[in-house]
Amino acid sequence: MTTLYISEVGAMVHKDGEQIKITAPKEGTLLKMPLSNLEQLVLLGNVTVSTPVVHSLLEKGSGLVYLSRGGKFLGRLQPATSKNIPLRWAQ
């Protein structure tokens, strides 16, 4: 599983089928990646995420973290049940 950091100013994250697509105003498409590979999405600064991406992340148990441009923690969006709960019960 992967944590993806997006720091490109003005980048937009969209859902394209079962993939996420990251685009920037000047550069165009920066990355396409299967949602199944994504454990956490970390956004630094001015990055826009579409609602379908947020829904898909939460449905599959992945988190979304918001950081300021300088890296200061602003907040986190996490599914109701964490992937770690069954692990903690087993321990």
CNS distance restraints for C-alpha pairs under 8 A (distance, minus, plus):
assign (resid   1 and name CA) (resid  37 and name CA) 5.23 0.50 0.50
assign (resid   1 and name CA) (resid  38 and name CA) 5.70 0.50 0.50
assign (resid   1 and name CA) (resid  39 and name CA) 5.35 0.50 0.50
assign (resid   2 and name CA) (resid  37 and name CA) 5.98 0.50 0.50
assign (resid   2 and name CA) (resid  38 and name CA) 4.91 0.50 0.50
assign (resid   2 and name CA) (resid  39 and name CA) 5.26 0.50 0.50
assign (resid   2 and name CA) (resid  40 and name CA) 6.74 0.50 0.50
assign (resid   3 and name CA) (resid  38 and name CA) 6.23 0.50 0.50
assign (resid   3 and name CA) (resid  39 and name CA) 5.65 0.50 0.50
assign (resid   3 and name CA) (resid  40 and name CA) 4.67 0.50 0.50
assign (resid   3 and name CA) (resid  41 and name CA) 5.83 0.50 0.50
assign (resid   3 and name CA) (resid  42 and name CA) 7.20 0.50 0.50
assign (resid   4 and name CA) (resid  38 and name CA) 7.15 0.50 0.50
assign (resid   4 and name CA) (resid  40 and name CA) 6.38 0.50 0.50
assign (resid   4 and name CA) (resid  41 and name CA) 5.02 0.50 0.50
assign (resid   4 and name CA) (resid  42 and name CA) 6.02 0.50 0.50
assign (resid   5 and name CA) (resid  41 and name CA) 6.22 0.50 0.50
assign (resid   5 and name CA) (resid  42 and name CA) 4.71 0.50 0.50
assign (resid   5 and name CA) (resid  43 and name CA) 6.01 0.50 0.50
assign (resid   5 and name CA) (resid  44 and name CA) 7.37 0.50 0.50
assign (resid   6 and name CA) (resid  11 and name CA) 7.79 0.50 0.50
assign (resid   6 and name CA) (resid  41 and name CA) 7.79 0.50 0.50
assign (resid   6 and name CA) (resid  42 and name CA) 6.27 0.50 0.50
assign (resid   6 and name CA) (resid  43 and name CA) 5.09 0.50 0.50
assign (resid   6 and name CA) (resid  44 and name CA) 6.08 0.50 0.50
assign (resid   6 and name CA) (resid  47 and name CA) 7.40 0.50 0.50
assign (resid   7 and name CA) (resid  11 and name CA) 7.77 0.50 0.50
assign (resid   7 and name CA) (resid  43 and name CA) 6.29 0.50 0.50
assign (resid   7 and name CA) (resid  44 and name CA) 4.78 0.50 0.50
assign (resid   7 and name CA) (resid  45 and name CA) 6.45 0.50 0.50
assign (resid   7 and name CA) (resid  46 and name CA) 7.80 0.50 0.50
assign (resid   7 and name CA) (resid  47 and name CA) 7.24 0.50 0.50
assign (resid   7 and name CA) (resid  69 and name CA) 7.57 0.50 0.50
assign (resid   8 and name CA) (resid  24 and name CA) 7.23 0.50 0.50
assign (resid   8 and name CA) (resid  44 and name CA) 7.92 0.50 0.50
assign (resid   8 and name CA) (resid  46 and name CA) 7.78 0.50 0.50
assign (resid   8 and name CA) (resid  47 and name CA) 7.19 0.50 0.50
assign (resid   9 and name CA) (resid  24 and name CA) 7.76 0.50 0.50
assign (resid   9 and name CA) (resid  45 and name CA) 6.84 0.50 0.50
assign (resid   9 and name CA) (resid  46 and name CA) 5.42 0.50 0.50
assign (resid   9 and name CA) (resid  47 and name CA) 6.40 0.50 0.50
assign (resid  10 and name CA) (resid  24 and name CA) 6.17 0.50 0.50
assign (resid  10 and name CA) (resid  25 and name CA) 6.71 0.50 0.50
assign (resid  10 and name CA) (resid  46 and name CA) 5.54 0.50 0.50
assign (resid  10 and name CA) (resid  47 and name CA) 5.44 0.50 0.50
assign (resid  10 and name CA) (resid  48 and name CA) 7.18 0.50 0.50
assign (resid  11 and name CA) (resid  22 and name CA) 6.65 0.50 0.50
assign (resid  11 and name CA) (resid  23 and name CA) 5.55 0.50 0.50
assign (resid  11 and name CA) (resid  24 and name CA) 4.43 0.50 0.50
assign (resid  11 and name CA) (resid  25 and name CA) 6.93 0.50 0.50
assign (resid  11 and name CA) (resid  46 and name CA) 7.29 0.50 0.50
assign (resid  11 and name CA) (resid  47 and name CA) 4.98 0.50 0.50
assign (resid  11 and name CA) (resid  48 and name CA) 6.32 0.50 0.50
assign (resid  12 and name CA) (resid  22 and name CA) 5.64 0.50 0.50
assign (resid  12 and name CA) (resid  23 and name CA) 5.30 0.50 0.50
assign (resid  12 and name CA) (resid  24 and name CA) 6.32 0.50 0.50
assign (resid  12 and name CA) (resid  47 and name CA) 5.88 0.50 0.50
assign (resid  12 and name CA) (resid  48 and name CA) 4.71 0.50 0.50
assign (resid  12 and name CA) (resid  49 and name CA) 5.89 0.50 0.50
assign (resid  12 and name CA) (resid  50 and name CA) 7.73 0.50 0.50
assign (resid  13 and name CA) (resid  20 and name CA) 6.63 0.50 0.50
assign (resid  13 and name CA) (resid  21 and name CA) 5.71 0.50 0.50
assign (resid  13 and name CA) (resid  22 and name CA) 4.62 0.50 0.50
assign (resid  13 and name CA) (resid  23 and name CA) 6.62 0.50 0.50
assign (resid  13 and name CA) (resid  47 and name CA) 7.67 0.50 0.50
assign (resid  13 and name CA) (resid  48 and name CA) 6.15 0.50 0.50
assign (resid  13 and name CA) (resid  49 and name CA) 4.72 0.50 0.50
assign (resid  13 and name CA) (resid  50 and name CA) 6.22 0.50 0.50
assign (resid  13 and name CA) (resid  53 and name CA) 7.36 0.50 0.50
assign (resid  14 and name CA) (resid  20 and name CA) 5.64 0.50 0.50
assign (resid  14 and name CA) (resid  21 and name CA) 5.19 0.50 0.50
assign (resid  14 and name CA) (resid  22 and name CA) 6.48 0.50 0.50
assign (resid  14 and name CA) (resid  49 and name CA) 6.49 0.50 0.50
assign (resid  14 and name CA) (resid  50 and name CA) 5.49 0.50 0.50
assign (resid  14 and name CA) (resid  52 and name CA) 7.43 0.50 0.50
assign (resid  14 and name CA) (resid  53 and name CA) 6.14 0.50 0.50
assign (resid  15 and name CA) (resid  19 and name CA) 5.89 0.50 0.50
assign (resid  15 and name CA) (resid  20 and name CA) 4.59 0.50 0.50
assign (resid  15 and name CA) (resid  21 and name CA) 6.04 0.50 0.50
assign (resid  15 and name CA) (resid  50 and name CA) 7.46 0.50 0.50
assign (resid  15 and name CA) (resid  52 and name CA) 6.27 0.50 0.50
assign (resid  15 and name CA) (resid  53 and name CA) 5.44 0.50 0.50
assign (resid  16 and name CA) (resid  20 and name CA) 5.71 0.50 0.50
assign (resid  16 and name CA) (resid  21 and name CA) 6.23 0.50 0.50
assign (resid  18 and name CA) (resid  34 and name CA) 6.03 0.50 0.50
assign (resid  18 and name CA) (resid  35 and name CA) 5.96 0.50 0.50
assign (resid  18 and name CA) (resid  36 and name CA) 7.86 0.50 0.50
assign (resid  19 and name CA) (resid  32 and name CA) 6.39 0.50 0.50
assign (resid  19 and name CA) (resid  33 and name CA) 5.27 0.50 0.50
assign (resid  19 and name CA) (resid  34 and name CA) 4.14 0.50 0.50
assign (resid  19 and name CA) (resid  35 and name CA) 5.05 0.50 0.50
assign (resid  20 and name CA) (resid  32 and name CA) 5.67 0.50 0.50
assign (resid  20 and name CA) (resid  33 and name CA) 5.45 0.50 0.50
assign (resid  20 and name CA) (resid  34 and name CA) 6.31 0.50 0.50
assign (resid  20 and name CA) (resid  35 and name CA) 6.12 0.50 0.50
assign (resid  20 and name CA) (resid  53 and name CA) 7.17 0.50 0.50
assign (resid  21 and name CA) (resid  29 and name CA) 7.13 0.50 0.50
assign (resid  21 and name CA) (resid  30 and name CA) 7.68 0.50 0.50
assign (resid  21 and name CA) (resid  31 and name CA) 5.84 0.50 0.50
assign (resid  21 and name CA) (resid  32 and name CA) 4.55 0.50 0.50
assign (resid  21 and name CA) (resid  33 and name CA) 6.72 0.50 0.50
assign (resid  22 and name CA) (resid  29 and name CA) 5.93 0.50 0.50
assign (resid  22 and name CA) (resid  30 and name CA) 5.50 0.50 0.50
assign (resid  22 and name CA) (resid  31 and name CA) 5.24 0.50 0.50
assign (resid  22 and name CA) (resid  32 and name CA) 6.47 0.50 0.50
assign (resid  23 and name CA) (resid  27 and name CA) 7.31 0.50 0.50
assign (resid  23 and name CA) (resid  28 and name CA) 5.19 0.50 0.50
assign (resid  23 and name CA) (resid  29 and name CA) 4.26 0.50 0.50
assign (resid  23 and name CA) (resid  30 and name CA) 5.34 0.50 0.50
assign (resid  23 and name CA) (resid  31 and name CA) 7.23 0.50 0.50
assign (resid  24 and name CA) (resid  28 and name CA) 5.12 0.50 0.50
assign (resid  24 and name CA) (resid  29 and name CA) 6.46 0.50 0.50
assign (resid  24 and name CA) (resid  30 and name CA) 6.84 0.50 0.50
assign (resid  33 and name CA) (resid  37 and name CA) 7.50 0.50 0.50
assign (resid  34 and name CA) (resid  38 and name CA) 7.20 0.50 0.50
assign (resid  35 and name CA) (resid  56 and name CA) 7.85 0.50 0.50
assign (resid  35 and name CA) (resid  57 and name CA) 7.65 0.50 0.50
assign (resid  36 and name CA) (resid  60 and name CA) 7.98 0.50 0.50
assign (resid  38 and name CA) (resid  62 and name CA) 7.16 0.50 0.50
assign (resid  39 and name CA) (resid  61 and name CA) 7.75 0.50 0.50
assign (resid  39 and name CA) (resid  62 and name CA) 4.98 0.50 0.50
assign (resid  39 and name CA) (resid  63 and name CA) 6.87 0.50 0.50
assign (resid  40 and name CA) (resid  62 and name CA) 5.32 0.50 0.50
assign (resid  40 and name CA) (resid  63 and name CA) 4.82 0.50 0.50
assign (resid  40 and name CA) (resid  64 and name CA) 5.88 0.50 0.50
assign (resid  40 and name CA) (resid  65 and name CA) 7.61 0.50 0.50
assign (resid  41 and name CA) (resid  62 and name CA) 7.81 0.50 0.50
assign (resid  41 and name CA) (resid  63 and name CA) 6.36 0.50 0.50
assign (resid  41 and name CA) (resid  64 and name CA) 4.88 0.50 0.50
assign (resid  41 and name CA) (resid  65 and name CA) 6.25 0.50 0.50
assign (resid  42 and name CA) (resid  64 and name CA) 5.93 0.50 0.50
assign (resid  42 and name CA) (resid  65 and name CA) 4.67 0.50 0.50
assign (resid  42 and name CA) (resid  66 and name CA) 6.11 0.50 0.50
assign (resid  42 and name CA) (resid  67 and name CA) 7.33 0.50 0.50
assign (resid  43 and name CA) (resid  47 and name CA) 6.27 0.50 0.50
assign (resid  43 and name CA) (resid  64 and name CA) 7.71 0.50 0.50
assign (resid  43 and name CA) (resid  65 and name CA) 6.13 0.50 0.50
assign (resid  43 and name CA) (resid  66 and name CA) 5.07 0.50 0.50
assign (resid  43 and name CA) (resid  67 and name CA) 5.94 0.50 0.50
assign (resid  44 and name CA) (resid  66 and name CA) 6.35 0.50 0.50
assign (resid  44 and name CA) (resid  67 and name CA) 4.76 0.50 0.50
assign (resid  44 and name CA) (resid  68 and name CA) 5.45 0.50 0.50
assign (resid  44 and name CA) (resid  69 and name CA) 5.12 0.50 0.50
assign (resid  44 and name CA) (resid  70 and name CA) 7.68 0.50 0.50
assign (resid  44 and name CA) (resid  71 and name CA) 6.55 0.50 0.50
assign (resid  45 and name CA) (resid  66 and name CA) 7.85 0.50 0.50
assign (resid  45 and name CA) (resid  67 and name CA) 6.32 0.50 0.50
assign (resid  45 and name CA) (resid  68 and name CA) 4.77 0.50 0.50
assign (resid  45 and name CA) (resid  69 and name CA) 3.93 0.50 0.50
assign (resid  45 and name CA) (resid  70 and name CA) 7.62 0.50 0.50
assign (resid  46 and name CA) (resid  69 and name CA) 7.37 0.50 0.50
assign (resid  49 and name CA) (resid  53 and name CA) 6.68 0.50 0.50
assign (resid  49 and name CA) (resid  54 and name CA) 7.16 0.50 0.50
assign (resid  50 and name CA) (resid  54 and name CA) 6.65 0.50 0.50
assign (resid  51 and name CA) (resid  55 and name CA) 6.20 0.50 0.50
assign (resid  52 and name CA) (resid  56 and name CA) 6.09 0.50 0.50
assign (resid  53 and name CA) (resid  57 and name CA) 6.14 0.50 0.50
assign (resid  54 and name CA) (resid  58 and name CA) 6.25 0.50 0.50
assign (resid  54 and name CA) (resid  64 and name CA) 7.74 0.50 0.50
assign (resid  55 and name CA) (resid  59 and name CA) 6.04 0.50 0.50
assign (resid  56 and name CA) (resid  60 and name CA) 6.25 0.50 0.50
assign (resid  57 and name CA) (resid  61 and name CA) 6.20 0.50 0.50
assign (resid  57 and name CA) (resid  62 and name CA) 4.85 0.50 0.50
assign (resid  57 and name CA) (resid  63 and name CA) 6.49 0.50 0.50
assign (resid  57 and name CA) (resid  64 and name CA) 7.66 0.50 0.50
assign (resid  58 and name CA) (resid  62 and name CA) 5.54 0.50 0.50
assign (resid  58 and name CA) (resid  63 and name CA) 6.68 0.50 0.50
assign (resid  58 and name CA) (resid  78 and name CA) 6.77 0.50 0.50
assign (resid  58 and name CA) (resid  79 and name CA) 4.99 0.50 0.50
assign (resid  59 and name CA) (resid  79 and name CA) 7.36 0.50 0.50
assign (resid  61 and name CA) (resid  78 and name CA) 7.66 0.50 0.50
assign (resid  61 and name CA) (resid  79 and name CA) 5.61 0.50 0.50
assign (resid  61 and name CA) (resid  81 and name CA) 7.34 0.50 0.50
assign (resid  61 and name CA) (resid  82 and name CA) 6.51 0.50 0.50
assign (resid  61 and name CA) (resid  83 and name CA) 6.42 0.50 0.50
assign (resid  62 and name CA) (resid  78 and name CA) 6.91 0.50 0.50
assign (resid  62 and name CA) (resid  79 and name CA) 6.84 0.50 0.50
assign (resid  63 and name CA) (resid  76 and name CA) 7.21 0.50 0.50
assign (resid  63 and name CA) (resid  77 and name CA) 5.77 0.50 0.50
assign (resid  63 and name CA) (resid  78 and name CA) 4.66 0.50 0.50
assign (resid  63 and name CA) (resid  79 and name CA) 6.69 0.50 0.50
assign (resid  64 and name CA) (resid  76 and name CA) 5.71 0.50 0.50
assign (resid  64 and name CA) (resid  77 and name CA) 4.99 0.50 0.50
assign (resid  64 and name CA) (resid  78 and name CA) 6.47 0.50 0.50
assign (resid  65 and name CA) (resid  73 and name CA) 7.99 0.50 0.50
assign (resid  65 and name CA) (resid  74 and name CA) 7.88 0.50 0.50
assign (resid  65 and name CA) (resid  75 and name CA) 6.08 0.50 0.50
assign (resid  65 and name CA) (resid  76 and name CA) 4.41 0.50 0.50
assign (resid  65 and name CA) (resid  77 and name CA) 6.31 0.50 0.50
assign (resid  66 and name CA) (resid  73 and name CA) 6.48 0.50 0.50
assign (resid  66 and name CA) (resid  74 and name CA) 5.43 0.50 0.50
assign (resid  66 and name CA) (resid  75 and name CA) 5.30 0.50 0.50
assign (resid  66 and name CA) (resid  76 and name CA) 6.06 0.50 0.50
assign (resid  67 and name CA) (resid  71 and name CA) 5.23 0.50 0.50
assign (resid  67 and name CA) (resid  72 and name CA) 5.30 0.50 0.50
assign (resid  67 and name CA) (resid  73 and name CA) 4.62 0.50 0.50
assign (resid  67 and name CA) (resid  74 and name CA) 5.18 0.50 0.50
assign (resid  67 and name CA) (resid  75 and name CA) 7.15 0.50 0.50
assign (resid  68 and name CA) (resid  72 and name CA) 5.05 0.50 0.50
assign (resid  68 and name CA) (resid  73 and name CA) 6.55 0.50 0.50
assign (resid  68 and name CA) (resid  74 and name CA) 6.55 0.50 0.50
assign (resid  78 and name CA) (resid  82 and name CA) 7.55 0.50 0.50
assign (resid  81 and name CA) (resid  85 and name CA) 7.09 0.50 0.50
assign (resid  83 and name CA) (resid  87 and name CA) 7.62 0.50 0.50
assign (resid  84 and name CA) (resid  88 and name CA) 6.15 0.50 0.50
assign (resid  85 and name CA) (resid  89 and name CA) 6.28 0.50 0.50
assign (resid  86 and name CA) (resid  90 and name CA) 6.21 0.50 0.50
assign (resid  87 and name CA) (resid  91 and name CA) 6.31 0.50 0.50
